[in-house]
């Protein structure tokens, strides 16, 4: 958790309290955040909940250490907000979320438009402090957003609904996403699926794209299906078509 910053009332200011909150304005792009102005200049933005937690108001006195922590709280709020957007886009494994947050700590080049000249310039946008990543993960975990059990169940069910997929391929995909073996076993066991029906599903959808049967067999093998099962299913389909 971020530590609570020490903020002084104007009449409690001492020699270390050399800064003052001079304005608070609603953020234009995000109505859940407000812009904080210190000493007449924009300093950072905060979530509305953070403003309440820190007792932020115009006229408050802050020392240098307060400003450091206020900026850190601002970055935490921004990174957590980005994490929520990623989490709500679709279910993700814990590893996917952790990797996403780590990418946000990397600096990257961006193109920005100069308001005066209208020309685009390339600037380096600094990444977030890596030490914020575990704090954001802890908050997500507290809110119940880190759950590999739910993710694995979603992954298996979603793949069954959209397209056929072998047990082997599903297992490989979930392993790549950092899901533990026991969780994968439960997700596959609890799902309403079997490789035979999944194989039939893929053959029905893809056979027209593969007039060359050998190439079709190679494709099905890459999907993780057993060679003998593929031959048996294709043979059954050929026999039914000839009747």
trRosetta pair geometry for C-beta under 8 A, 3 or more apart (Angstrom, degrees):
i j d omega theta_ij theta_ji phi_ij phi_ji
1 135 7.0 135 -90 -142 18 102
1 138 7.5 -106 -57 106 61 143
2 69 7.3 133 179 -168 107 93
2 72 6.5 166 -134 118 122 107
2 73 5.4 127 159 -96 163 82
2 76 5.7 -118 -52 -13 136 169
2 135 6.7 64 -49 -161 77 148
3 69 6.7 -73 73 -139 91 134
4 53 7.4 -127 -117 156 95 97
4 54 7.1 175 -154 -106 77 70
5 54 5.9 18 46 -136 104 113
5 62 7.7 5 151 -135 129 108
5 65 7.7 174 -146 122 93 81
5 66 4.9 99 177 -137 121 74
5 69 4.2 165 -90 97 111 135
5 70 6.0 0 -52 -60 171 74
5 73 7.2 -90 -23 -26 122 137
6 63 7.5 0 86 28 104 110
6 65 7.4 26 42 93 105 114
6 66 6.1 -104 68 -83 65 102
7 54 6.4 88 -15 170 141 88
7 55 6.0 -170 66 78 136 105
7 56 7.3 -128 -125 -90 171 56
7 60 5.2 -1 173 179 117 126
7 61 7.3 146 -174 72 67 51
7 62 5.8 -31 -123 -91 81 82
7 66 6.0 110 -87 -139 70 140
8 12 4.4 -139 -168 91 100 104
8 13 5.3 135 115 -86 137 56
8 14 7.4 -147 -115 6 169 77
8 17 4.9 -60 44 -104 141 152
8 60 7.1 137 72 -172 45 73
8 61 4.4 -37 78 74 98 104
8 62 7.3 174 28 -79 82 32
8 63 7.6 61 1 -27 119 91
9 12 4.6 77 56 11 81 108
9 13 7.7 -113 94 -37 44 74
9 59 7.9 11 -156 125 63 99
9 60 6.9 -62 -107 -122 39 65
9 61 6.9 26 115 19 13 100
10 13 5.9 -22 -161 -21 37 115
10 20 7.4 37 -102 -122 97 116
10 59 5.3 -59 -42 168 125 94
10 60 7.4 -121 -49 -115 75 20
10 61 5.5 129 -99 -32 48 109
12 17 7.8 86 103 -11 70 167
12 61 7.2 -164 71 47 76 129
13 17 3.9 -130 -147 85 84 136
13 61 4.1 -99 -91 178 109 176
14 17 5.6 93 45 8 54 102
15 18 7.8 5 170 -59 42 95
16 63 4.1 5 143 -120 90 137
16 64 7.3 -94 -174 14 84 85
16 65 7.9 -1 169 12 121 103
17 61 4.1 49 171 151 126 119
17 62 6.5 145 -145 80 81 10
17 63 4.9 -72 -89 -65 51 82
18 63 6.6 67 16 -125 73 59
18 64 7.2 13 42 -45 108 83
19 38 5.3 11 175 -179 117 115
19 39 5.6 -76 -144 -40 82 109
19 61 6.9 131 77 -162 50 58
19 62 4.6 -38 79 69 105 87
19 63 7.0 153 25 -105 96 15
19 64 7.5 117 -8 -73 123 49
19 66 7.5 -155 60 72 121 116
19 67 6.2 47 43 -59 165 121
20 38 6.9 152 79 -155 36 68
20 39 6.2 103 49 -72 73 63
20 59 6.7 -26 -169 -149 108 27
20 60 7.0 156 -152 81 62 42
20 61 5.6 -31 -96 -101 75 60
20 62 7.2 167 -88 19 24 79
21 24 7.0 20 168 -53 117 95
21 36 6.3 -58 -135 -168 106 97
21 37 7.0 105 -164 77 62 57
21 38 5.9 -45 -99 -98 51 70
21 56 6.4 161 -115 -165 168 85
21 57 6.9 132 88 93 141 29
21 58 5.7 -130 113 -119 96 36
21 59 6.6 -30 69 30 87 24
21 60 4.6 24 21 51 120 90
21 62 6.9 77 -38 -13 86 115
22 37 5.1 -70 67 111 86 103
22 38 6.6 123 8 -137 89 18
22 39 6.3 141 -16 -64 128 8
22 40 5.1 -24 75 -65 165 48
22 58 6.7 31 -170 -145 18 89
23 36 8.0 154 87 -162 58 35
23 37 3.8 14 54 43 91 133
23 40 7.7 63 -1 -120 111 39
23 58 6.4 24 -97 -107 28 112
24 34 5.5 23 -179 155 92 131
24 35 7.2 162 -156 80 45 54
24 36 6.0 -8 -108 -107 77 60
24 37 7.1 -140 -66 19 37 84
24 51 7.4 93 -151 -134 140 135
24 56 6.8 127 -94 135 137 110
24 57 7.3 -69 -17 -136 144 36
24 58 6.1 -122 -2 -56 100 89
25 34 6.4 163 82 -167 32 83
25 35 4.7 -14 64 56 89 104
25 37 7.3 48 1 -21 100 112
26 31 6.5 2 -175 -135 114 63
26 34 5.7 -55 -105 -112 39 80
26 35 7.5 15 92 12 10 86
27 30 4.9 -1 99 60 133 75
27 31 7.0 -151 68 -86 84 23
27 32 8.0 -32 48 60 122 42
27 33 4.2 10 6 89 146 92
27 34 5.9 -142 -23 -104 85 21
27 35 5.4 125 -82 -38 74 86
27 45 5.4 49 -81 -140 130 135
30 33 4.4 39 97 21 114 109
30 45 7.8 98 61 159 118 148
30 81 7.6 14 -144 -167 155 159
32 47 6.1 -13 144 -141 93 79
32 48 5.9 -102 -171 -3 58 106
32 81 7.9 160 87 -113 130 130
33 45 4.7 45 162 163 123 117
33 46 6.4 166 -153 83 82 28
33 47 5.7 -55 -98 -95 76 41
33 48 7.0 -130 -96 -35 26 70
33 77 7.2 134 -108 136 112 134
34 45 6.5 173 85 -153 31 78
34 46 6.1 -20 58 60 80 79
34 48 6.4 87 -14 -88 105 69
34 51 6.0 24 40 -59 130 144
35 42 5.9 -38 179 -135 118 102
35 44 7.8 -176 -149 104 58 28
35 45 5.1 -42 -96 -96 57 86
36 42 7.7 105 79 -156 45 58
36 43 5.2 -51 100 59 91 104
36 44 5.5 -3 51 65 110 68
36 45 6.7 168 6 -102 82 29
36 46 6.0 43 -29 -3 122 107
36 56 6.6 -70 -111 -170 125 144
36 70 7.2 -105 95 171 159 128
36 74 7.9 -122 26 -84 124 127
37 40 6.5 -9 163 -156 116 13
37 41 6.2 168 -158 81 84 21
37 42 5.5 -50 -101 -91 78 42
37 43 6.3 140 -132 -1 23 90
38 41 6.4 -32 69 64 62 75
38 43 4.0 41 11 -48 108 142
38 62 6.9 -55 -131 45 127 132
38 67 6.9 110 -174 -111 175 110
43 67 7.2 -103 -166 -143 135 99
43 70 7.2 15 133 115 129 130
43 71 7.5 -105 160 -79 93 89
44 70 6.2 163 42 135 142 94
44 71 5.3 -172 -68 -108 149 62
44 74 3.8 -100 168 -68 129 166
45 74 5.8 114 65 -148 49 113
45 77 7.8 -123 108 86 79 132
45 78 7.6 88 75 -67 104 107
46 50 4.2 -121 -180 84 109 124
46 51 5.3 134 102 -57 128 79
46 54 7.5 -83 -158 27 159 135
46 56 6.8 126 51 -1 159 163
46 70 7.7 -66 -71 -170 123 85
46 73 6.6 12 -118 117 105 108
46 74 5.6 -84 -81 -97 67 80
46 77 6.1 114 -149 8 51 164
47 50 4.5 97 59 0 82 103
47 51 7.3 -140 96 -8 47 81
47 77 4.4 -158 -20 -148 104 134
47 81 7.5 172 -79 -59 114 116
48 51 5.5 -47 -156 27 39 116
48 52 6.9 36 149 -15 65 101
49 52 5.8 -54 -156 36 36 111
49 53 6.2 37 149 -21 68 107
50 53 5.4 -52 -141 38 36 113
50 54 5.9 16 165 -2 70 111
50 56 7.7 33 122 -5 74 130
50 73 5.7 146 -158 159 137 120
50 74 7.8 165 118 -83 165 51
50 77 5.8 -76 -29 -72 145 138
51 54 6.5 -68 -142 48 22 95
51 56 4.5 -85 -148 48 71 119
52 55 7.6 23 -178 -71 29 40
54 70 7.4 101 -161 -110 163 87
54 73 7.1 92 -56 143 141 174
55 60 7.3 141 118 -103 86 145
56 60 6.4 -113 -145 18 47 155
57 60 5.5 111 61 -34 64 110
62 66 3.7 -134 -164 93 97 141
62 67 5.8 115 134 -54 128 76
62 70 6.9 -12 -151 -27 154 141
63 66 5.1 106 51 3 60 104
63 67 7.5 -119 104 -6 37 87
64 67 5.7 -52 -155 30 37 112
64 68 6.8 38 150 -19 66 101
65 68 5.7 -50 -154 32 37 113
65 69 6.5 28 153 -11 67 107
66 69 5.9 -63 -150 43 31 105
66 70 5.9 35 152 -25 68 109
67 70 5.5 -51 -140 35 31 114
67 71 6.4 32 158 -18 64 103
68 71 6.1 -58 -154 35 27 108
68 72 6.5 26 149 -18 63 108
69 72 5.4 -52 -146 37 36 115
69 73 6.3 41 152 -22 67 102
70 73 5.7 -51 -149 34 31 112
70 74 6.5 36 149 -22 62 103
71 74 5.5 -50 -151 32 34 116
71 75 6.5 32 152 -16 65 103
72 75 5.8 -53 -149 37 33 109
72 76 6.3 38 151 -22 64 105
72 129 7.2 -27 -128 24 88 150
72 132 7.6 -170 -167 -83 83 111
73 76 5.5 -51 -148 34 32 116
73 77 6.5 34 153 -20 64 104
74 77 5.9 -56 -153 34 30 110
74 78 6.5 27 152 -16 65 107
75 78 5.7 -54 -147 37 34 111
75 79 6.1 29 157 -15 68 108
75 128 5.6 149 179 -138 113 97
75 129 6.3 75 126 13 153 101
75 132 6.1 -113 121 -78 106 160
76 79 6.0 -59 -144 40 28 106
76 80 6.1 27 158 -18 65 110
76 132 5.4 -153 -96 -145 73 118
76 135 6.1 -52 -130 109 117 136
76 136 6.9 -170 -155 -69 75 88
77 80 5.8 -56 -143 38 27 110
77 81 6.3 31 155 -22 63 107
78 81 5.7 -55 -150 34 29 113
78 82 6.6 29 152 -17 64 103
78 128 7.5 -168 88 -94 108 124
79 82 5.7 -50 -149 35 35 111
79 83 6.3 39 150 -23 65 105
79 101 6.9 70 -180 -141 111 95
79 104 6.1 138 -130 127 97 147
79 128 5.0 73 -79 -122 128 167
79 132 5.4 105 42 131 162 134
79 133 7.8 -102 165 -86 146 51
79 136 5.4 -96 120 -74 109 145
80 83 5.4 -52 -149 34 34 116
80 84 6.5 37 152 -22 65 101
80 136 5.0 -161 -87 -127 74 98
80 139 5.9 -21 -124 83 125 150
80 140 7.8 -168 -141 -54 85 87
81 84 5.8 -50 -151 31 32 111
81 85 6.8 35 151 -19 63 102
82 85 5.7 -52 -154 33 35 114
82 86 6.5 33 150 -17 65 106
82 104 6.2 131 105 -110 152 150
83 86 5.7 -57 -152 38 33 112
83 87 6.2 35 151 -21 68 107
83 97 6.8 62 -155 -164 98 101
83 100 7.2 133 -117 103 71 120
83 101 6.1 11 -93 -83 111 104
83 136 5.3 153 -28 171 159 127
83 140 6.2 -99 144 -69 135 128
84 87 5.5 -52 -142 37 33 113
84 88 6.1 20 162 -10 67 111
84 145 7.8 -93 -111 -117 67 164
85 88 6.3 -64 -143 43 24 102
85 89 6.6 40 154 -41 61 100
86 89 5.8 -43 -153 9 31 117
86 92 6.8 -11 145 -10 92 155
86 97 6.8 142 112 -121 125 76
86 100 5.2 135 -168 161 164 161
87 92 6.3 -108 -118 27 54 114
87 97 6.6 29 -83 -108 89 121
87 140 6.9 -178 -73 -139 149 122
87 145 5.1 -6 -156 -172 152 127
91 150 6.4 -134 -141 124 139 95
91 151 4.8 -178 154 -112 115 72
91 154 4.4 89 46 61 153 167
91 155 7.6 -119 91 -48 121 75
92 96 4.1 -121 -177 87 107 131
92 97 5.2 128 108 -52 127 86
92 100 7.6 -3 172 -15 163 137
92 151 6.4 -37 109 -119 16 131
93 96 4.6 102 54 2 77 102
93 97 7.2 -146 93 -2 43 85
93 148 5.6 39 -143 -114 82 86
93 151 4.9 159 -83 135 60 161
93 152 7.9 61 -97 -57 100 72
93 174 7.7 142 -79 -152 140 66
93 177 4.1 131 6 152 151 107
93 178 5.3 153 137 60 137 96
93 179 5.5 -107 -126 -58 132 89
94 97 5.8 -57 -152 38 34 110
94 98 6.2 34 152 -19 68 108
94 146 5.0 57 -103 -160 99 101
94 147 8.0 136 -57 14 96 14
94 148 5.6 -56 -7 -59 103 100
94 151 7.9 -149 -21 4 63 153
94 178 6.4 -107 69 106 79 130
95 98 5.7 -54 -144 39 31 111
95 99 6.1 31 157 -19 66 108
95 177 5.7 161 62 168 120 52
95 178 2.7 116 -26 11 147 155
95 179 7.7 -113 8 -42 118 52
96 99 5.8 -56 -146 38 27 110
96 100 6.3 32 153 -24 63 106
96 177 5.8 -15 -44 -155 105 96
96 178 7.3 -158 -26 26 64 120
97 100 5.6 -51 -148 32 31 115
97 101 6.5 29 155 -17 64 104
97 137 7.3 130 120 -110 115 88
97 140 6.9 -165 165 137 150 169
97 145 7.8 132 -112 130 161 103
97 146 6.7 -120 51 -104 155 90
98 101 5.9 -57 -151 37 31 109
98 102 6.4 32 151 -20 65 106
98 133 7.2 75 -150 176 71 118
98 137 6.5 25 -96 -94 85 132
99 102 5.6 -53 -147 35 33 113
99 103 6.6 38 152 -23 64 101
100 103 5.8 -54 -156 30 31 113
100 104 6.9 32 147 -21 62 104
101 104 5.5 -52 -156 30 38 116
101 105 7.3 40 147 -24 63 98
101 133 4.6 130 135 -132 125 95
101 136 5.9 179 -129 78 142 138
101 137 7.0 -120 15 -56 167 93
102 105 5.8 -50 -161 23 41 113
102 106 7.7 46 145 -27 62 97
102 130 7.4 30 -129 -129 69 94
102 133 6.3 35 -76 -115 63 151
103 106 5.8 -47 -165 16 45 116
104 127 6.2 141 144 -156 43 95
104 128 5.3 12 131 17 96 117
105 127 4.3 83 167 147 28 127
105 128 5.1 -75 -99 66 63 73
105 129 7.1 -45 -131 110 102 10
105 130 4.5 64 -152 -82 156 72
105 132 7.8 169 -91 49 106 97
105 133 6.6 -51 -47 -52 131 117
106 127 4.6 124 54 -71 14 149
107 124 5.6 19 172 178 117 102
107 125 6.5 174 -156 86 68 48
107 126 5.1 -32 -105 -124 101 42
107 127 4.9 -105 -56 -14 49 90
108 124 7.4 168 89 -151 22 63
108 125 5.7 -15 64 57 72 96
108 127 7.3 81 -9 -65 81 92
109 122 5.5 2 -174 -174 111 104
109 123 7.2 156 -151 81 63 30
109 124 5.8 -41 -95 -97 62 61
109 125 7.5 144 -120 12 12 80
110 122 7.3 158 80 -150 32 58
110 123 5.9 -26 64 65 81 80
110 124 7.8 126 18 -121 77 15
110 125 4.9 35 -1 -20 124 121
111 120 4.9 13 180 178 107 119
111 121 7.1 157 -152 77 61 30
111 122 5.7 -34 -95 -93 68 64
111 123 7.9 136 -108 19 21 74
112 120 6.9 155 78 -152 27 69
112 121 5.8 -27 64 62 79 82
112 123 5.6 -8 12 14 119 121
113 118 6.7 -17 -174 -156 104 37
113 119 7.3 167 -150 91 63 24
113 120 5.4 -41 -93 -95 63 69
113 121 7.8 141 -109 16 17 74
114 117 4.4 14 99 44 129 95
114 118 6.6 -41 76 13 82 15
114 119 5.1 7 32 59 118 72
114 120 7.4 -159 0 -88 80 18
114 121 5.9 67 -45 -11 102 114
115 118 7.9 21 -164 -70 17 47
127 130 8.0 36 119 -57 118 73
128 132 5.4 -75 155 49 117 137
128 133 7.8 131 102 -56 118 77
129 132 5.0 96 76 -14 88 103
130 133 5.7 -26 -170 -4 55 117
131 134 7.3 -45 -171 29 47 99
131 135 7.4 44 140 -11 65 111
132 135 5.3 -64 -159 43 49 116
132 136 6.0 48 148 -23 80 104
133 136 5.9 -57 -149 36 30 107
133 137 6.3 29 155 -17 65 108
134 137 5.4 -53 -143 39 36 114
134 138 6.2 42 155 -24 67 102
135 138 5.7 -50 -150 32 30 113
135 139 6.7 29 151 -17 62 104
136 139 5.7 -54 -151 36 35 111
136 140 6.3 35 151 -18 67 105
137 140 5.6 -53 -146 38 32 112
137 141 6.2 34 154 -21 65 106
137 146 6.9 53 -166 -66 78 147
138 141 5.6 -55 -148 36 30 112
138 142 6.4 35 152 -23 64 103
139 142 5.6 -49 -149 32 33 114
139 143 6.5 20 155 -9 64 108
140 143 5.9 -65 -149 44 30 104
140 145 4.2 -81 -172 66 86 118
140 146 5.3 90 121 -35 103 99
141 144 7.7 51 -177 -68 32 21
141 145 7.2 -92 -71 52 26 72
141 146 4.6 -30 -92 30 73 128
144 147 6.7 11 178 -42 68 122
147 150 4.2 38 114 19 121 111
147 151 6.4 155 97 -16 66 87
148 151 5.3 -55 -141 41 38 115
148 152 6.0 41 159 -24 71 103
148 178 7.7 -108 -111 105 130 84
148 179 5.0 159 -170 -122 118 86
148 180 6.8 87 121 14 155 87
148 183 5.3 12 122 178 111 169
149 152 6.2 -55 -149 33 24 107
149 153 6.6 21 154 -14 60 108
149 183 5.7 -121 -90 -142 62 111
149 186 7.4 -23 -135 87 90 135
149 187 7.6 -177 -156 -68 53 100
150 153 5.8 -57 -149 38 32 111
150 154 6.2 34 153 -20 66 107
151 154 5.6 -57 -150 37 31 112
151 155 6.2 33 154 -24 67 106
151 177 7.7 -138 142 132 132 138
151 179 6.9 -150 92 -88 114 124
152 155 5.6 -51 -145 32 31 113
152 156 6.5 27 158 -15 64 105
152 174 5.7 52 -121 -136 93 134
152 179 5.2 125 -78 -155 111 154
152 183 5.2 164 -15 147 159 101
152 184 6.0 -138 -144 -95 138 49
152 186 7.5 83 103 75 142 87
152 187 3.7 -118 138 -63 110 154
153 156 6.1 -57 -149 38 29 107
153 157 6.1 21 158 -11 65 113
153 187 5.2 -140 -74 -128 54 97
153 190 7.0 -34 -113 85 101 127
153 191 7.4 177 -140 -74 65 93
154 157 6.0 -64 -143 45 26 105
154 158 5.7 24 163 -20 67 115
155 158 6.1 -56 -138 38 22 109
155 159 6.4 18 162 -15 59 110
155 170 7.1 140 129 -156 105 94
155 173 6.9 -170 175 111 133 120
155 174 6.1 147 96 -85 157 98
155 177 7.7 -171 -89 38 156 158
155 187 7.3 26 58 170 96 150
156 159 6.2 -62 -150 37 24 106
156 160 6.5 23 155 -18 62 109
156 170 5.9 59 -106 -162 80 141
156 187 5.0 166 -16 156 140 105
156 188 6.3 -166 -111 -88 144 52
156 191 4.4 -104 141 -80 134 149
156 193 7.1 -142 173 12 102 143
157 160 5.8 -59 -151 36 31 111
157 161 6.4 26 155 -19 66 108
157 191 6.4 -153 -68 -126 68 105
158 161 5.8 -57 -148 36 31 109
158 162 6.2 12 162 -5 67 112
159 162 6.2 -62 -136 46 29 99
159 163 6.4 -53 -169 62 65 75
159 165 4.3 -22 156 8 125 148
159 170 6.3 -175 66 -99 159 105
160 164 7.8 29 -130 -115 49 40
160 165 7.0 -98 -72 33 53 100
160 191 6.7 169 -33 179 146 123
160 192 7.5 131 161 75 167 73
160 193 5.1 -121 -104 -83 133 129
160 198 7.2 -83 -119 -99 78 105
163 201 7.2 152 -175 132 45 119
163 202 7.0 60 176 -93 87 83
163 205 7.0 -105 -135 57 87 170
164 197 7.8 -157 -123 120 110 60
164 198 4.0 139 -160 -174 95 70
164 199 6.6 159 171 -64 145 16
164 200 7.5 175 -100 63 150 46
164 201 3.5 155 -65 82 117 111
164 202 3.8 -109 61 -43 134 87
164 205 7.2 -178 5 19 107 128
164 223 7.7 43 107 171 94 145
165 169 5.2 -118 -173 81 89 123
165 170 5.4 100 132 -57 120 95
165 198 5.9 -76 51 -165 34 135
165 223 7.1 -132 -134 -176 51 102
165 224 7.7 33 -179 46 64 127
166 169 4.6 93 57 7 86 100
166 170 6.9 -151 92 -4 45 86
166 195 5.5 35 -136 -127 76 102
166 198 6.2 167 -82 107 45 139
166 199 7.4 45 -85 -69 91 83
166 223 5.5 125 -6 136 113 82
166 224 3.5 -159 70 91 138 107
166 225 4.9 -154 -83 -67 136 65
167 170 5.8 -57 -147 39 30 111
167 171 6.2 32 155 -21 65 108
167 188 5.9 77 -141 -153 98 133
167 193 8.0 161 -75 113 85 115
167 195 5.6 -69 -7 -68 100 106
167 224 7.2 -147 61 135 47 130
168 171 5.8 -57 -150 35 27 112
168 172 6.5 26 154 -18 63 107
168 224 3.4 -169 77 -171 109 120
168 225 7.7 -163 31 -62 121 28
169 172 5.7 -54 -148 36 33 111
169 173 6.3 32 155 -20 66 106
169 223 5.7 -45 -51 180 147 56
169 224 3.7 -150 -39 -2 86 144
170 173 5.8 -56 -147 36 30 111
170 174 6.3 24 158 -14 66 108
170 184 7.9 156 128 -161 89 102
170 188 6.5 141 102 -95 134 107
170 224 8.0 -144 3 73 61 165
171 174 6.0 -59 -147 40 28 106
171 175 6.2 30 155 -21 64 108
171 184 5.7 88 -129 172 75 137
171 188 7.0 -8 -72 -61 91 145
172 175 5.7 -56 -147 36 29 112
172 176 6.4 31 154 -21 64 106
172 224 7.2 -159 5 -88 126 136
173 176 5.7 -55 -152 34 30 112
173 177 6.6 19 152 -10 64 109
174 177 5.7 -61 -149 43 35 107
174 179 4.3 -51 172 49 93 132
174 183 7.9 -148 167 100 132 97
174 184 4.8 148 104 -106 144 111
174 187 7.3 167 -108 61 161 148
175 178 7.8 70 179 -54 32 13
175 179 6.7 -87 -82 57 31 78
175 181 7.7 25 -98 -82 98 70
175 184 7.0 -6 -60 -69 75 156
179 183 5.3 -112 177 85 98 125
179 184 5.5 119 116 -61 115 93
180 183 4.7 88 65 11 86 106
180 184 6.9 -151 98 -8 43 89
181 184 5.6 -57 -148 36 32 113
181 185 6.3 36 154 -24 66 103
182 185 5.6 -48 -148 31 33 115
182 186 6.6 30 155 -16 63 104
183 186 5.9 -56 -152 36 32 109
183 187 6.3 32 153 -20 66 107
184 187 5.8 -57 -147 36 31 111
184 188 6.2 24 159 -14 66 109
185 188 6.1 -63 -149 40 26 105
185 189 6.1 21 157 -17 65 114
186 189 5.7 -59 -141 40 29 109
186 190 5.9 17 164 -11 67 114
187 190 6.3 -62 -140 42 23 102
187 191 6.3 32 158 -33 61 109
188 191 5.9 -49 -144 23 28 116
188 193 7.9 -81 -157 64 64 113
193 197 6.9 -138 -157 68 61 116
193 198 6.1 42 -173 -53 107 115
194 197 5.4 81 63 15 83 100
194 198 6.9 -159 92 -5 38 95
195 198 5.4 -61 -142 44 34 112
195 199 5.9 41 158 -27 70 105
195 225 6.4 149 -176 -121 113 85
195 226 7.4 67 144 4 149 100
195 229 6.8 5 126 167 118 167
196 199 5.8 -52 -149 31 26 112
196 200 6.7 26 152 -16 61 105
196 229 6.9 -122 -98 -161 71 122
196 233 7.5 174 -152 -83 72 121
197 200 5.6 -51 -150 36 35 113
197 201 6.4 42 149 -26 64 104
198 201 5.4 -50 -150 30 34 117
198 202 6.7 31 154 -16 65 102
198 225 8.0 -164 99 -88 101 112
199 202 6.0 -56 -151 36 32 106
199 203 6.3 31 153 -19 66 108
199 220 7.1 58 -143 -158 93 121
199 225 5.3 101 -101 -124 111 144
199 229 6.1 -141 -71 139 170 114
199 230 6.8 -138 -157 -93 131 62
199 233 5.4 -150 128 -49 124 169
200 203 5.7 -55 -145 37 31 112
200 204 6.3 33 157 -21 65 107
200 233 6.3 -141 -79 -154 71 129
201 204 6.0 -57 -151 34 26 111
201 205 6.5 13 156 -10 62 112
202 205 5.8 -65 -148 43 32 105
202 206 5.5 -9 170 11 72 121
202 220 6.7 139 110 -113 136 91
202 223 6.5 119 -140 152 169 174
202 225 7.9 -147 48 -36 147 142
203 206 6.6 -73 -124 52 20 87
203 207 5.3 37 180 -52 65 109
203 220 7.5 13 -76 -93 84 132
203 233 6.2 -161 -35 136 158 125
203 234 7.1 -159 -131 -83 140 73
203 237 6.7 -142 148 -51 142 157
204 207 6.9 -19 -112 1 13 112
206 209 5.3 -59 -167 36 65 114
206 210 6.4 28 146 1 89 111
206 216 7.3 151 122 -141 105 98
206 219 7.0 -143 149 122 145 145
207 210 6.3 -81 -151 51 35 91
207 216 6.6 38 -125 -139 61 146
207 237 7.9 -139 -97 149 159 161
210 213 7.2 101 135 -99 103 28
210 215 5.4 -153 -153 94 107 98
210 216 3.5 134 125 -79 145 95
210 219 6.3 -127 -81 11 152 145
212 215 4.2 56 92 14 112 113
212 216 6.7 171 91 -16 57 85
213 216 5.2 -55 -148 36 37 115
213 217 6.3 42 153 -24 69 100
213 234 6.9 108 -154 -169 116 148
214 217 5.6 -48 -149 31 33 113
214 218 6.6 34 151 -18 63 103
215 218 5.6 -51 -150 35 35 113
215 219 6.5 41 149 -23 64 102
216 219 5.5 -50 -152 32 34 115
216 220 6.5 31 152 -17 66 105
216 234 7.8 127 107 -102 126 136
217 220 5.8 -55 -149 38 32 109
217 221 6.4 36 151 -22 65 104
217 227 7.7 50 -177 -139 108 77
217 230 5.7 117 -137 141 82 140
217 231 7.6 30 -122 -72 123 72
217 234 7.5 -53 -84 -31 94 157
218 221 5.6 -51 -148 33 32 114
218 222 6.6 35 152 -20 63 102
219 222 5.8 -56 -156 33 32 111
219 223 6.8 31 147 -19 63 105
220 223 5.4 -52 -154 33 38 115
220 225 5.0 -42 163 47 92 128
220 230 4.8 135 110 -119 142 130
221 224 7.9 95 175 -37 34 11
221 225 6.6 -95 -97 61 34 76
221 227 6.4 18 -100 -85 108 80
221 230 7.0 -60 -62 -31 73 160
225 229 5.8 -115 173 81 99 119
225 230 5.4 112 116 -62 122 100
226 229 4.1 78 71 9 100 111
226 230 6.8 -166 90 -13 50 84
227 230 5.7 -56 -153 31 30 113
227 231 6.6 26 154 -15 65 105
228 231 5.8 -53 -148 37 35 110
228 232 6.3 35 154 -20 67 106
229 232 5.7 -54 -145 37 31 112
229 233 6.2 28 158 -18 66 108
230 233 6.0 -60 -147 37 27 106
230 234 6.3 21 158 -13 64 110
231 234 6.0 -59 -144 42 28 107
231 235 6.0 31 156 -23 64 110
232 235 5.7 -57 -147 36 27 113
232 236 6.4 29 154 -21 64 105
233 236 5.7 -51 -149 33 32 112
233 237 6.5 31 153 -18 64 105
234 237 5.7 -53 -148 36 33 111
234 238 6.3 34 153 -20 65 105
235 238 5.7 -55 -148 36 31 111
235 239 6.3 31 154 -20 65 107
236 239 5.7 -54 -147 36 30 111
236 240 6.3 29 155 -18 65 106
237 240 5.8 -55 -147 37 30 109
237 241 6.3 30 154 -20 64 108
238 241 5.8 -57 -148 37 30 111
238 242 6.4 24 156 -17 64 109
239 242 5.9 -61 -149 37 30 108
239 243 6.8 37 153 -33 63 102
240 243 5.9 -48 -153 17 34 115
